[in-house]
């Protein structure tokens, strides 16, 4: 009796744990299906935004509601003047090689300040003379990009030494002492002549979408394990 009872308990434990794993694998598949729907909606929204006419860059009243899902990569425009303060170089790797993004503070005609990513300069063309700041009133067009706080992977921004690895607008504004700035920056379009530095229009808009494959994998593992559990149970009964 004792041996039979112990065997039954082990059998129950085996199938209990196995059933839990089956449910977990199935749940991961469902999660990937949900991620697939989110990613498809995001791609559709971004593609529609890229082909749409630019809208005015959002002012302070809209800043708290900005989010990646609704605002990243929107085409925007801003009119105003670049502030007469040093720009900030942020390390970058682009299709043109390694170098720096040139981030310059900009005051709009509406009275708020934001950063404009004027474009890319290679490492050997980082002198201020290679990227003269436009004077007078300017109209900037480009893509809205949300601030990137806390640096890059394994590399933190070091404002004191002017070493920047991410475009953290609040930290850059504080480093330059220019007060509050927008929680986003504008990736400027490529200049009309295209032959001067910085080189704009290098933003890469790409969203890997492997969620369907992941979902199929999790559902297959869940179904396969469930089949094995049922087969073993029939053999043990």
N, C-alpha and C positions, 0 to 999 in steps of 0.2 A: 504493500500500500504506500509506504513511504517513498519508494523508488518511483512508483507511478505518479504520486503527487508532485515530487520534485521535477520529474520530466514535464509534467503539465505546466508547472510554474515557469520553467525555462522556455518552454514552447510559447507560453503567453507573453513572456518578456521579449522574446525574439520578435514575435509578430507585432507587439506594441511599439518597440523601437523602430522596426522596419516600416510600420505604417506611418509613424511620425516623420521619418525621413522622406517617405513618398509624398506626404503633405507639404513638407518643406520645399522639396524640389518642384512640386506643382505650383506652390506659391511664388517661387522665383520665376517660373514661366509666366504666371499672371502679371507679376511686376514688370517683366520685360515687355509684355504686350502693352501695358500702360505707358511705359517709357517710349515705346514705338509710336503710340498715338501722340504723345507730347512732342517727340522729335519731328514727326511729320508736320504737326501744326506749326512748330517753330520754323522749319525750313520753308513752309509755304508763306508764313508771315514775313520772313526775311527776304525771300525772293520777290514778293510783292513790293516790299519797302524799297528794295534796291532799284526797282524800275519806276518808282513813283517820283513825283516832283518833290523837291526839298521843302520842308516846313521850317518855320522859325525855331531856332534853338530854344528849348524850354527854359523859362525863367524860374526864379526862386520858389514861386508858389507851386510849381509842378515837381520840384526836386524830390520831396518825400515819397512820391508815388512812382518814381522811376524804377523799372525792374528789367532784368535781362530778358524775360519772356515777352515783354511788350515794347521795349524801347531800343535794345541793342541793335546796331546796324541800321537804324532809321536814317534817312537822308535829311540833313538839316542845313540851315544857313544862318549866318550871323554877320551883322554889319557893325563895325566899330573900329577901334585902333589897337595895335599892339602896344603893350606897356613898355616904357623905356627902362627895362630891367634885364639882367642876364637871363638867357634861356637855359633850359635844362636838357642835358644829354642823357638819354636812357639807352642802355645797351640793347642791341637788336640783332637778330639774325633774319635775313630776308632772302628773296630770290636773287638779289644783287650781292649777296655775301654778308659778312658781319660788319657791324658799325654801330650807328646810334640813331635813335629817333630824336628829333629836335622838338622839344615841347616849349612853346612860348605863351606867356600869359596875354590875354586879350580882353579888353573892356568893351562891351557891347554898347550900342547907342541907347539901349534900355537900362543901362546902369549897373548890370551885373558882370562879373568876371568869370572867365573860363579859360581852360588851356586848349591851345590848338597844337595838334601834332602836325607840324609843317611838312614833315616827311623824313626821309632817310639821308644820312651822310655816311660815306665809308670812313673807316678808322683813320685813314691818312688825310682826310679832308674835314677835320673837326675844328679847325681854327675859326673864330668868329668871322674873319674876313671872307671865308668860303660860304657863309650863309647870312648875308646882310639882311637885317630886319626891314621889312617893308614899312615905309613911312606914310603918314596920312591915313585917311579913311580907307578901310579895306572891307570887302565882302568875302567871307570864307564859306566855302561849300564843302561838305564831306559827310562822313558817317559818324553818328553818335556812338561813342564807346564809353561804357561805365568805368568809373575809377577802379584801379587795380591795387588795393591796399596790401600791405604786409610783404612786399617784395615778390621775388620769383622763387621757384622751387629750390630750396636749400641755400638761397642767397637773399639776404635782407638788404633793403635800402639803407644807405649810410649818408644822410644829408650833410653831415659835418664834413665829410671828405668828398662830397659831390659825386658819390657813386650810387647810381640808380639802376635798378634791374626791373622795375615795374612802374607803370604810370599811375602813381598814387597822387591824385590831384590835391587832396587835403594836405598831405605831407609836403608836396612841392610848393603849394601856396604858403605854408608856414615857413618853409626854408627861405622863400623870397620875401617874406614879410608883406604880402599884398592883401591880407585879409581873407575873407570868405570867398571861396570859389565854387563853381558848379561841381557836383559829384560825377561829372563826366568830362570827357574831352572830345574834340572833333578831329577825326582822322581826315586831313585835308585831301581833296582831290588832286590829281596830277595837274601841274601848271600847264597852261595852254601851249607854251613853247616847248615844254618838256626837257629843256636842256640845261637848266640851272639847278643848283642845290638850294635847299633840300629837295629830294625827289618824293613827291606825293603820290597818292594813288596806289600804294603797295599793300594795302590791307588785304589779307587773305580771308575770304569768307567761305569756310568749309566746315561741315558738320558730319563727322563719321556716323553712319547709321547702320549699326550691326545688330540692332535689338531683335529683329525677326529671327536671325540665326541663333541668337542666344536663347530666345523663347523656345524655338524648336528643340534645341539641345536639352533645356531643362525639362520640357514636357516628355521628350524621348526617354530621358533618364528616369523620370517619375513613372512613366508607363512600363518601362523595362523592369524596374525594381518591383513594381506591383505584380507584374506577371511572374517574376521569380518567386516572390513570397507566396502567391497562390499555388504555384507548382510544388514548392517545398511542403506547403501545408497539406496538400492532397497526398503527398508521399508519406507524410508522418501520420496521417489519420488512419 
